[in-house]
Amino acid sequence: MRGRWGLFALGWILILAGSLLAHAVQTSFGQVTVTDVRFPAPRGVVMSGLLYVPKGADAAHRAPAVLASHGYINTREMQSPFAIELSRRGYVVLAMDMTGHGQSGGNVGSDDFGGPAALAFLQSQPMVDRARIGLEGHSMGGAPVLAAALAQPDGYRSMVLEGSTVGLFGPPRPGTPAWPRNLAVVFGQYDEFAPLMWGVPKGSQVGQSPRLRALFGVDFPVAEAKLYGDLARGAGRIFYNPPVTHPWEHFSRAGVGHAVDWFQKTLVGAGAPRDPLDQIWLWKEIGTGMGFLGFVVMMLGAFSLLLATPPFASLAHPAEVVGERRGPSWRIAAFLTAAIPAASFFLFMKLGYLFLPNRFFPQWVHNQLLVWAMLNGLITIGLGVVTRAGRPTFVRAGRARGAVLAVTTVAIGYAALALVDAVFKVDFRFWVLGLKPLDGAHAAIFAAYVAPWTIYFLVSTRALHTALAIKGEGEASQLVTAALAMSGGFIVLLCLEYGWLFATGSLLTPTEPLSAIIAIPFVPLLAALGVIAAFTYRRTNSATPGAVICAILVAWYVAAGTATHWSPDFPMNLPGAPRTK
């Protein structure tokens, strides 16, 4: 009992301590108010955002403001580093959810990605100085801010494009030396999308890009950190090329610092200017990362506590393992378990691109992941038919109650997230891994995807326990083994991809930048799922509870955090969207 309560209590300690830390940093220790806002777009879409208002900014003391947008298959929380650092310097910041993302309605690209509506909402705030507004967008987040700039040519003073470009997303209008106004381009030396966005093989060569030279109005390579044009006329230009990757641009001191520096130069008058490298945003990510870890730990404790209650006590059954030792057969099984999902990832994601969004499965990237999962499930079944020796005896009775136990466990975890969202206005995340509450629309999307994910995890976790569990093995050893078996292949895949990128400037598979980035959060996510699967199996001798928990978490995570490409009110936009970020 002590162990069960200990895990449950430890999880809550991590959740509450991490969320309190994240809230303190996000609000600059009480100097900024963060509000969840909703506002309409012209064609009926309801937009979502987080509004950061520094202390002292009001109708009598108007402050400069910045509209910030995340990239493809991200959400408004991805702009926290910019929002925190700008708001603590005295800027009002609106971190928006693009249409088809987060809790904004519509689908990808509808209503000009929501950019014009978001700018109009920001301008309507009584504490905002409408003559000093900036626009910032990462990757596809350039689309809404460029659309806003096109809709209101005089409605903003300056812009920062982080890992983005002009003419590719949103408005097809190419950039000129005079449009957009006072533009800073921040593009990483190791950005995976350099060929797509700037037409050069490597991010370190963007300064030589004809597209960038035309934007800066020069016929020679653009020098880094040199001011071009005239700020007073709105034709200022500057280029930064920090040594970072695409998803690192909005999660680095350099990427954030360059944006802060540009806005402090072009939107003067903020209440508390600071050195651009004086940054605290990482502590917010550490706090929400603690919350995510606490969420997993607390659910393990909740599962154990529920298993001791009368409705579920009969499900408690020690695992009946048949594996005797870690010999050659075990090593082969461990290798295949880790290697096949990773080795097949890029190919199966390409095949999944053919699974078009529709009324029932409206998220394109989610569809791709589902195809990857289903095909891996078939491979797992095929390997199981070939290697039939030494099968353990799983408990078959009580599967329905095992599923109910799993649902109840996740419900407790969801309640914890809902609590910290309501009290602290944060969620559980670190960098590209984030778990958000589900609104009504995304709850319906989740409900459609959770069934096929359950089928996959019933197959994969059963195979995991069959192949890798060893008699007499300690719990810590089994949990680590399961975590590495689930995530190890992706660790190797990413080491190869990014090792090659940092050595040469290009990915090992340069045509798969988005899939490589999507694989990053699957390392910690799959490791956590491996721990959950092994933990629940040891206590029930059944794969069902763990499989259902894993399926719910993955369907929830992807549904809430990726993009919606089909909606009943808008035609599908941007058929090439899954190739960009």
C-alpha positions as a printed NumPy array, in Angstrom:
array([[  0.   ,   0.   ,   0.   ],
       [  2.834,   2.399,   0.825],
       [  4.293,   1.954,  -2.659],
       [  0.958,   2.581,  -4.337],
       [  0.278,   5.732,  -2.335],
       [  3.894,   6.771,  -2.729],
       [  3.708,   6.792,  -6.535],
       [  0.374,   8.57 ,  -6.469],
       [  1.655,  11.227,  -4.066],
       [  4.962,  11.649,  -5.932],
       [  3.068,  12.177,  -9.156],
       [  0.921,  14.901,  -7.618],
       [  3.969,  16.574,  -6.075],
       [  5.651,  16.735,  -9.481],
       [  2.45 ,  17.957, -11.158],
       [  1.724,  20.713,  -8.658],
       [  5.321,  21.834,  -8.159],
       [  5.998,  21.851, -11.896],
       [  2.76 ,  23.639, -12.734],
       [  3.345,  26.26 , -10.052],
       [  6.848,  26.887, -11.415],
       [  5.555,  27.085, -14.99 ],
       [  2.786,  29.49 , -13.951],
       [  5.216,  31.715, -12.053],
       [  7.548,  31.983, -15.042],
       [  4.728,  32.377, -17.576],
       [  3.338,  35.306, -15.579],
       [  6.814,  36.749, -14.894],
       [  6.222,  36.148, -11.189],
       [  2.969,  38.076, -11.08 ],
       [  3.934,  40.876, -13.463],
       [  1.918,  39.505, -16.409],
       [ -1.668,  38.285, -16.659],
       [ -2.282,  35.348, -19.019],
       [ -5.842,  34.871, -20.293],
       [ -7.378,  32.209, -22.524],
       [ -9.276,  34.175, -25.178],
       [-11.701,  33.418, -28.015],
       [-12.53 ,  35.677, -30.942],
       [-14.333,  35.309, -34.301],
       [-12.899,  35.092, -37.769],
       [-14.943,  36.495, -40.68 ],
       [-16.447,  33.207, -41.916],
       [-17.685,  31.958, -38.583],
       [-14.561,  30.249, -37.273],
       [-13.957,  30.733, -33.564],
       [-10.287,  31.448, -32.907],
       [ -8.289,  30.64 , -29.792],
       [ -5.322,  32.346, -28.185],
       [ -3.428,  33.172, -25.022],
       [ -3.281,  36.893, -24.264],
       [ -0.305,  38.084, -22.196],
       [ -0.844,  41.535, -20.624],
       [  1.984,  43.108, -18.59 ],
       [  1.22 ,  44.94 , -15.375],
       [  0.587,  48.624, -15.959],
       [ -0.651,  48.238, -19.531],
       [ -4.164,  49.687, -19.74 ],
       [ -6.255,  52.137, -21.742],
       [ -4.426,  55.047, -20.134],
       [ -0.982,  53.517, -20.633],
       [ -1.031,  51.662, -23.923],
       [  1.764,  49.242, -24.696],
       [  3.305,  47.936, -27.918],
       [  2.053,  44.489, -28.877],
       [  3.06 ,  41.396, -30.835],
       [  0.952,  38.747, -32.564],
       [  2.767,  35.382, -32.439],
       [  1.918,  32.226, -34.372],
       [  3.138,  28.638, -34.076],
       [  3.952,  26.364, -37.014],
       [  2.257,  23.383, -38.621],
       [  0.917,  20.664, -36.269],
       [  1.736,  22.826, -33.248],
       [ -0.36 ,  24.985, -30.924],
       [ -0.255,  28.387, -29.259],
       [  1.793,  27.009, -26.338],
       [  4.732,  26.572, -28.714],
       [  5.073,  30.351, -28.712],
       [  5.551,  30.516, -24.935],
       [  9.264,  31.42 , -25.129],
       [  8.505,  34.478, -27.281],
       [  5.387,  35.415, -25.323],
       [  7.125,  35.148, -21.95 ],
       [ 10.182,  37.138, -22.959],
       [  8.255,  39.859, -24.771],
       [  5.569,  40.272, -22.111],
       [  8.103,  40.533, -19.275],
       [  9.638,  43.406, -21.235],
       [  6.304,  45.223, -21.394],
       [  4.738,  43.998, -24.648],
       [  1.176,  42.744, -24.903],
       [  1.361,  39.391, -26.719],
       [ -1.339,  37.333, -28.41 ],
       [ -0.156,  33.752, -28.993],
       [ -2.742,  32.453, -31.446],
       [ -3.868,  29.009, -32.535],
       [ -3.967,  28.94 , -36.336],
       [ -7.2  ,  27.702, -37.881],
       [ -7.305,  23.913, -37.813],
       [ -4.872,  23.864, -34.879],
       [ -5.234,  23.817, -31.131],
       [ -8.636,  25.052, -30.071],
       [ -9.282,  27.221, -33.119],
       [-11.991,  26.014, -35.454],
       [-11.956,  25.44 , -39.196],
       [ -9.186,  23.508, -40.901],
       [ -5.645,  24.209, -42.045],
       [ -5.611,  27.406, -44.091],
       [ -9.239,  28.434, -43.631],
       [ -9.877,  32.156, -43.075],
       [ -6.284,  32.997, -44.087],
       [ -5.002,  30.794, -41.265],
       [ -6.789,  33.138, -38.855],
       [ -4.096,  35.802, -39.111],
       [ -6.191,  38.846, -40.111],
       [ -8.771,  38.044, -37.422],
       [ -6.075,  37.653, -34.776],
       [ -4.486,  40.976, -35.706],
       [ -7.877,  42.71 , -35.573],
       [ -8.553,  41.19 , -32.143],
       [ -5.177,  42.34 , -30.837],
       [ -5.793,  45.846, -32.185],
       [ -9.153,  45.947, -30.375],
       [ -7.611,  45.507, -26.951],
       [ -7.79 ,  48.762, -24.98 ],
       [ -4.252,  48.41 , -23.603],
       [ -2.653,  48.038, -27.062],
       [ -0.941,  50.883, -28.897],
       [ -2.173,  50.233, -32.431],
       [  0.705,  52.225, -33.929],
       [  3.281,  49.809, -32.451],
       [  2.302,  46.243, -33.352],
       [  4.668,  43.491, -34.459],
       [  4.054,  40.133, -36.093],
       [  6.017,  36.91 , -35.463],
       [  5.551,  33.467, -36.968],
       [  7.485,  30.222, -36.883],
       [  7.483,  28.017, -39.991],
       [  3.91 ,  27.774, -41.327],
       [  3.155,  30.375, -38.666],
       [  4.466,  32.803, -41.249],
       [  1.213,  32.262, -43.158],
       [ -1.174,  33.962, -40.705],
       [  1.163,  36.882, -40.007],
       [  1.846,  37.431, -43.709],
       [ -1.904,  37.256, -44.388],
       [ -2.454,  39.807, -41.623],
       [  0.223,  42.035, -43.144],
       [ -1.437,  41.778, -46.544],
       [ -4.896,  42.503, -45.108],
       [ -3.64 ,  45.539, -43.194],
       [ -0.494,  46.957, -44.821],
       [ -0.424,  49.767, -42.248],
       [ -1.682,  47.685, -39.33 ],
       [  1.733,  46.613, -38.083],
       [  5.225,  48.073, -37.836],
       [  7.603,  45.084, -38.01 ],
       [  7.767,  41.323, -38.465],
       [  9.948,  38.369, -37.52 ],
       [  9.884,  35.168, -39.577],
       [ 11.458,  32.298, -37.615],
       [ 12.297,  29.324, -39.835],
       [  9.812,  30.634, -42.372],
       [  9.665,  32.344, -45.735],
       [  7.449,  34.47 , -47.962],
       [  5.312,  33.28 , -50.852],
       [  5.191,  29.612, -49.798],
       [  2.549,  29.582, -47.075],
       [ -0.623,  31.625, -47.168],
       [ -0.527,  34.658, -49.485],
       [  1.32 ,  33.793, -52.721],
       [  2.711,  37.321, -52.854],
       [  6.531,  37.213, -53.005],
       [  8.522,  39.375, -50.649],
       [ 10.099,  42.61 , -51.872],
       [ 12.553,  45.071, -50.321],
       [  9.51 ,  47.021, -49.083],
       [  7.117,  44.192, -48.083],
       [  6.746,  42.914, -45.421],
       [  7.604,  45.959, -43.381],
       [ 10.773,  45.969, -41.242],
       [ 11.469,  42.266, -41.524],
       [ 13.858,  40.065, -39.551],
       [ 14.512,  36.578, -40.928],
       [ 15.803,  34.031, -38.404],
       [ 16.723,  30.757, -40.081],
       [ 18.834,  28.015, -38.517],
       [ 22.066,  26.752, -40.037],
       [ 20.689,  23.213, -39.573],
       [ 17.063,  23.951, -40.481],
       [ 15.666,  20.826, -42.13 ],
       [ 13.482,  22.84 , -44.54 ],
       [ 16.107,  25.024, -46.23 ],
       [ 15.553,  23.485, -49.711],
       [ 11.797,  23.97 , -49.51 ],
       [ 11.756,  27.44 , -48.034],
       [ 14.769,  29.172, -49.549],
       [ 15.824,  26.951, -52.45 ],
       [ 19.286,  26.152, -51.074],
       [ 20.6  ,  22.741, -49.944],
       [ 21.533,  23.768, -46.409],
       [ 20.37 ,  26.272, -43.839],
       [ 23.894,  27.643, -43.581],
       [ 23.591,  28.737, -47.232],
       [ 20.37 ,  30.756, -46.907],
       [ 22.301,  34.024, -47.046],
       [ 23.171,  33.112, -50.632],
       [ 19.569,  32.309, -51.595],
       [ 18.289,  34.285, -54.604],
       [ 14.929,  34.447, -52.843],
       [ 16.446,  36.068, -49.743],
       [ 18.606,  38.411, -51.835],
       [ 15.499,  39.595, -53.703],
       [ 13.714,  40.127, -50.393],
       [ 16.637,  42.227, -49.16 ],
       [ 17.054,  44.027, -52.491],
       [ 20.687,  43.034, -53.054],
       [ 22.509,  41.055, -55.754],
       [ 25.145,  39.613, -53.417],
       [ 24.969,  37.243, -50.414],
       [ 23.115,  38.687, -47.434],
       [ 25.42 ,  39.191, -44.459],
       [ 24.285,  37.996, -41.051],
       [ 23.254,  40.556, -38.403],
       [ 23.736,  43.501, -40.811],
       [ 20.92 ,  46.015, -41.052],
       [ 19.721,  46.594, -44.625],
       [ 17.239,  49.192, -45.79 ],
       [ 15.618,  52.007, -43.84 ],
       [ 13.701,  51.317, -40.625],
       [ 12.062,  54.727, -40.673],
       [ 10.471,  53.972, -44.055],
       [  9.46 ,  50.458, -42.983],
       [ 12.009,  48.861, -45.307],
       [ 14.466,  47.602, -42.7  ],
       [ 15.883,  44.113, -43.195],
       [ 18.088,  41.876, -41.054],
       [ 19.087,  38.2  , -41.274],
       [ 20.181,  35.871, -38.499],
       [ 21.547,  32.372, -39.052],
       [ 22.006,  30.704, -35.639],
       [ 23.38 ,  27.131, -35.351],
       [ 19.993,  25.494, -34.63 ],
       [ 17.482,  23.146, -36.278],
       [ 13.916,  23.936, -37.349],
       [ 12.129,  22.903, -34.134],
       [ 14.999,  24.42 , -32.156],
       [ 14.489,  27.916, -33.607],
       [ 11.603,  28.628, -31.271],
       [ 13.23 ,  26.804, -28.362],
       [ 16.653,  28.424, -28.153],
       [ 18.235,  31.5  , -26.626],
       [ 19.392,  32.546, -30.078],
       [ 16.03 ,  32.204, -31.835],
       [ 14.125,  33.938, -29.051],
       [ 16.828,  36.523, -28.448],
       [ 16.975,  37.67 , -32.077],
       [ 13.202,  38.173, -32.151],
       [ 13.228,  40.103, -28.878],
       [ 16.113,  42.263, -30.076],
       [ 14.352,  43.132, -33.337],
       [ 11.112,  44.094, -31.652],
       [ 12.933,  46.185, -29.06 ],
       [ 14.537,  48.082, -31.953],
       [ 11.388,  48.467, -34.053],
       [  8.644,  48.681, -31.409],
       [ 10.222,  51.067, -28.933],
       [  8.479,  52.184, -25.772],
       [  7.938,  48.876, -23.93 ],
       [  7.888,  49.323, -20.186],
       [ 10.783,  47.066, -19.174],
       [ 13.425,  46.628, -21.887],
       [ 16.133,  44.065, -21.135],
       [ 19.147,  42.442, -22.707],
       [ 17.731,  40.053, -25.359],
       [ 19.706,  37.173, -23.843],
       [ 18.215,  37.758, -20.384],
       [ 15.737,  34.881, -20.691],
       [ 13.734,  32.825, -18.197],
       [ 11.327,  30.927, -20.493],
       [ 13.188,  27.596, -20.193],
       [ 12.075,  27.302, -16.569],
       [  8.48 ,  27.275, -17.734],
       [  9.286,  24.308, -19.968],
       [ 11.07 ,  22.584, -17.098],
       [  7.968,  23.099, -14.979],
       [  5.537,  21.72 , -17.545],
       [  8.013,  18.878, -18.227],
       [  7.873,  18.035, -14.519],
       [  4.103,  18.067, -14.87 ],
       [  4.235,  15.556, -17.727],
       [  6.526,  13.252, -15.74 ],
       [  4.266,  13.604, -12.712],
       [  1.246,  12.787, -14.865],
       [  2.786,   9.429, -15.857],
       [  3.935,   8.615, -12.305],
       [  0.592,   9.59 , -10.801],
       [ -1.293,   7.364, -13.246],
       [  0.881,   4.389, -12.283],
       [  0.006,   5.037,  -8.652],
       [ -3.666,   5.514,  -9.508],
       [ -3.686,   2.209, -11.397],
       [ -2.225,   0.377,  -8.395],
       [ -4.68 ,   1.993,  -5.989],
       [ -7.668,   1.214,  -8.199],
       [ -6.498,  -2.383,  -8.567],
       [ -6.832,  -2.776,  -4.797],
       [-10.473,  -1.62 ,  -4.73 ],
       [-13.412,  -4.093,  -4.773],
       [-14.498,  -3.404,  -8.405],
       [-11.058,  -4.305,  -9.767],
       [ -9.405,  -6.449,  -7.086],
       [-10.102,  -9.691,  -8.96 ],
       [ -7.958,  -8.409, -11.848],
       [ -4.809,  -8.465,  -9.699],
       [ -2.67 , -11.381, -10.866],
       [  1.123, -11.675, -10.999],
       [  2.493, -11.962, -14.509],
       [  3.079, -15.536, -15.64 ],
       [  6.3  , -15.122, -17.599],
       [  7.812, -17.941, -19.668],
       [ 11.106, -16.345, -20.725],
       [ 14.017, -17.979, -18.906],
       [ 16.998, -15.813, -19.822],
       [ 18.325, -13.13 , -22.137],
       [ 19.895, -15.412, -24.699],
       [ 20.314, -15.051, -28.484],
       [ 16.587, -15.451, -29.156],
       [ 15.747, -12.737, -26.654],
       [ 18.304, -10.379, -28.199],
       [ 16.897, -10.951, -31.675],
       [ 13.381, -10.295, -30.396],
       [ 14.508,  -7.126, -28.61 ],
       [ 16.268,  -5.895, -31.741],
       [ 13.248,  -6.511, -33.972],
       [ 10.871,  -4.933, -31.462],
       [ 12.91 ,  -1.742, -31.417],
       [ 14.098,  -1.67 , -35.029],
       [ 11.053,  -2.47 , -37.16 ],
       [  8.794,   0.457, -36.097],
       [ 11.639,   2.93 , -36.607],
       [ 12.973,   1.396, -39.828],
       [  9.491,   1.436, -41.358],
       [  8.565,   4.908, -40.149],
       [  9.403,   7.026, -43.191],
       [  8.028,   4.504, -45.703],
       [  4.773,   3.883, -43.861],
       [  4.277,   7.608, -43.241],
       [  4.535,   8.115, -47.008],
       [  1.916,   5.42 , -47.561],
       [ -0.236,   7.054, -44.907],
       [ -0.261,  10.223, -46.955],
       [ -2.723,   8.393, -49.222],
       [ -5.176,   8.077, -46.297],
       [ -6.921,  11.355, -47.093],
       [ -8.666,  13.343, -44.349],
       [-12.423,  12.8  , -44.216],
       [-15.431,  13.321, -41.976],
       [-14.483,  10.477, -39.621],
       [-10.678,  10.78 , -39.71 ],
       [-10.03 ,  14.489, -40.402],
       [ -6.363,  14.805, -39.368],
       [ -3.844,  14.026, -42.097],
       [ -0.769,  13.463, -39.933],
       [ -2.883,  11.401, -37.531],
       [ -3.936,   9.268, -40.486],
       [ -0.32 ,   8.766, -41.484],
       [  0.598,   7.65 , -37.982],
       [ -2.351,   5.295, -37.92 ],
       [ -1.228,   3.661, -41.169],
       [  2.261,   3.269, -39.701],
       [  0.772,   1.654, -36.592],
       [ -1.584,  -0.696, -38.43 ],
       [  1.105,  -1.947, -40.802],
       [  3.463,  -2.522, -37.891],
       [  0.687,  -4.419, -36.156],
       [  0.397,  -6.716, -39.17 ],
       [  4.16 ,  -7.26 , -39.154],
       [  4.005,  -8.104, -35.454],
       [  1.232, -10.639, -36.044],
       [  3.22 , -12.189, -38.882],
       [  6.336, -12.533, -36.744],
       [  4.22 , -14.044, -33.987],
       [  2.96 , -16.731, -36.349],
       [  6.537, -17.619, -37.313],
       [  7.828, -17.742, -33.711],
       [  5.177, -19.612, -31.752],
       [  7.341, -21.22 , -29.057],
       [  7.234, -20.237, -25.4  ],
       [  4.017, -18.284, -25.308],
       [  2.919, -17.019, -21.874],
       [ -0.582, -17.528, -20.553],
       [ -2.38 , -14.191, -20.372],
       [ -5.456, -13.736, -18.207],
       [ -8.453, -13.718, -20.527],
       [-11.249, -13.212, -18.021],
       [-12.154,  -9.687, -17.012],
       [-10.98 ,  -7.952, -20.152],
       [-13.938,  -5.573, -20.102],
       [-13.221,  -4.63 , -16.49 ],
       [ -9.553,  -4.273, -17.403],
       [-10.534,  -1.753, -20.047],
       [-12.709,   0.086, -17.519],
       [ -9.776,   0.132, -15.107],
       [ -7.612,   1.659, -17.842],
       [-10.202,   4.297, -18.718],
       [-10.621,   5.212, -15.044],
       [ -6.865,   5.534, -14.629],
       [ -6.557,   7.919, -17.561],
       [ -9.616,   9.845, -16.359],
       [ -7.787,  10.589, -13.116],
       [ -4.812,  11.821, -15.14 ],
       [ -7.074,  13.949, -17.301],
       [ -8.632,  15.488, -14.198],
       [ -5.144,  16.496, -13.063],
       [ -4.499,  18.219, -16.406],
       [ -7.875,  19.95 , -16.321],
       [ -7.068,  21.208, -12.822],
       [ -3.691,  22.734, -13.701],
       [ -5.16 ,  24.206, -16.9  ],
       [ -7.912,  25.91 , -14.904],
       [ -5.739,  27.069, -12.002],
       [ -2.351,  27.746, -13.59 ],
       [ -3.206,  28.077, -17.307],
       [ -0.481,  25.585, -18.294],
       [ -0.506,  22.022, -19.59 ],
       [  1.909,  19.06 , -19.563],
       [  4.704,  19.511, -22.124],
       [  8.356,  19.902, -22.913],
       [  9.469,  21.322, -26.26 ],
       [  7.73 ,  19.331, -29.042],
       [  5.928,  16.925, -26.675],
       [  2.71 ,  18.346, -25.257],
       [ -0.515,  17.028, -23.753],
       [ -3.437,  19.462, -23.896],
       [ -7.037,  19.289, -22.667],
       [ -9.578,  18.278, -25.309],
       [-12.336,  20.654, -26.323],
       [-15.596,  19.277, -27.73 ],
       [-14.448,  19.129, -31.354],
       [-11.199,  17.38 , -30.5  ],
       [-12.939,  14.996, -28.119],
       [-15.018,  13.815, -31.084],
       [-11.862,  13.435, -33.188],
       [-10.216,  11.491, -30.36 ],
       [-13.211,   9.159, -30.146],
       [-12.843,   8.226, -33.826],
       [ -9.14 ,   7.435, -33.606],
       [ -8.958,   5.66 , -30.256],
       [-10.457,   2.355, -31.496],
       [ -7.808,   1.607, -34.162],
       [ -5.068,   2.692, -31.767],
       [ -6.447,   0.214, -29.224],
       [ -6.215,  -2.601, -31.767],
       [ -2.603,  -1.706, -32.488],
       [ -1.554,  -1.566, -28.85 ],
       [ -3.351,  -4.811, -28.   ],
       [ -1.153,  -6.474, -30.627],
       [  2.093,  -4.648, -29.895],
       [  2.066,  -4.749, -26.08 ],
       [  1.074,  -8.43 , -26.037],
       [  4.033,  -9.146, -28.321],
       [  6.261,  -7.   , -26.096],
       [  5.425,  -9.035, -22.989],
       [  5.652, -12.325, -24.857],
       [  9.081, -11.632, -26.319],
       [ 10.904,  -9.679, -23.635],
       [  9.571, -10.478, -20.148],
       [ 11.947, -12.735, -18.17 ],
       [ 11.125, -14.875, -15.113],
       [ 12.33 , -13.405, -11.854],
       [ 13.298, -10.116, -13.458],
       [ 13.113,  -7.115, -11.16 ],
       [ 10.521,  -4.484, -11.867],
       [ 12.993,  -1.694, -12.614],
       [ 14.798,  -3.888, -15.137],
       [ 11.578,  -4.849, -16.869],
       [ 10.34 ,  -1.257, -17.045],
       [ 13.62 ,  -0.025, -18.529],
       [ 13.655,  -2.888, -21.031],
       [ 10.128,  -2.1  , -22.165],
       [ 10.877,   1.61 , -22.456],
       [ 13.979,   0.977, -24.574],
       [ 12.237,  -1.629, -26.705],
       [  9.485,   0.851, -27.545],
       [ 11.685,   3.909, -28.088],
       [ 15.182,   2.582, -28.806],
       [ 14.742,   2.302, -32.547],
       [ 13.637,   5.92 , -32.76 ],
       [ 16.601,   6.996, -30.643],
       [ 18.945,   5.339, -33.143],
       [ 16.992,   6.742, -36.109],
       [ 17.199,  10.289, -34.788],
       [ 20.863,   9.947, -33.865],
       [ 21.6  ,   8.9  , -37.446],
       [ 19.456,  11.651, -38.974],
       [ 20.68 ,  14.479, -36.794],
       [ 24.235,  13.253, -36.474],
       [ 24.394,  13.434, -40.266],
       [ 22.66 ,  16.823, -40.24 ],
       [ 25.124,  18.35 , -37.792],
       [ 28.058,  16.814, -39.681],
       [ 27.002,  17.762, -43.216],
       [ 24.21 ,  20.346, -42.965],
       [ 21.571,  18.   , -44.458],
       [ 19.471,  15.185, -43.049],
       [ 20.474,  11.624, -43.873],
       [ 17.084,  11.445, -45.645],
       [ 16.712,  15.054, -46.849],
       [ 13.3  ,  14.433, -48.409],
       [ 11.762,  13.505, -45.031],
       [ 12.156,  16.611, -42.858],
       [  8.646,  16.581, -41.407],
       [  8.662,  12.871, -40.547],
       [ 12.064,  13.278, -38.888],
       [ 10.685,  16.076, -36.716],
       [  7.509,  14.119, -35.919],
       [  9.705,  11.261, -34.676],
       [ 11.325,  13.452, -31.988],
       [  8.438,  13.5  , -29.462],
       [  7.837,   9.795, -30.031],
       [ 11.041,   8.986, -28.154],
       [  9.811,  10.155, -24.715],
       [  6.208,   9.248, -25.513],
       [  6.961,   5.64 , -26.522],
       [  9.327,   5.253, -23.57 ],
       [  6.516,   6.3  , -21.225],
       [  4.103,   3.916, -22.938],
       [  6.594,   1.059, -22.549],
       [  6.792,   1.731, -18.813],
       [  3.004,   1.843, -18.52 ],
       [  2.562,  -1.375, -20.506],
       [  5.113,  -3.314, -18.425],
       [  3.9  ,  -1.876, -15.109],
       [  0.269,  -2.856, -15.72 ],
       [  1.188,  -6.3  , -17.104],
       [  3.208,  -7.182, -14.008],
       [  0.153,  -6.547, -11.841],
       [ -2.588,  -8.113, -13.956],
       [ -0.962, -10.723, -16.229],
       [ -2.967,  -9.074, -18.985],
       [ -2.03 ,  -6.854, -21.894],
       [ -5.477,  -5.242, -22.002],
       [ -5.226,  -2.499, -19.341],
       [ -1.859,  -1.262, -20.548],
       [ -2.89 ,  -1.399, -24.196],
       [ -6.032,   0.634, -23.551],
       [ -4.117,   3.243, -21.528],
       [ -1.519,   3.535, -24.296],
       [ -4.169,   3.854, -26.982],
       [ -6.057,   6.558, -25.101],
       [ -2.888,   8.555, -24.458],
       [ -1.677,   8.414, -28.07 ],
       [ -5.084,   9.206, -29.582],
       [ -5.48 ,  12.067, -27.09 ],
       [ -1.971,  13.419, -27.627],
       [ -2.167,  13.405, -31.425],
       [ -5.789,  14.573, -31.707],
       [ -5.221,  17.582, -29.443],
       [ -1.834,  18.569, -30.818],
       [ -1.879,  18.047, -34.569],
       [ -3.753,  19.76 , -37.394],
       [ -7.279,  19.231, -38.699],
       [ -7.453,  19.18 , -42.494],
       [-11.129,  18.369, -43.045],
       [-14.072,  20.258, -41.613],
       [-17.703,  20.375, -42.744],
       [-17.711,  24.139, -43.365],
       [-14.535,  24.52 , -45.425],
       [-12.942,  22.7  , -48.332],
       [ -9.556,  21.14 , -47.731],
       [ -6.68 ,  23.568, -48.093],
       [ -3.012,  23.143, -48.922],
       [ -2.708,  19.609, -50.288],
       [  1.038,  19.879, -49.638],
       [  0.653,  20.769, -45.967],
       [  1.922,  17.46 , -44.561],
       [  5.246,  18.145, -46.288],
       [  5.771,  21.395, -44.407],
       [  5.986,  22.523, -40.831]])
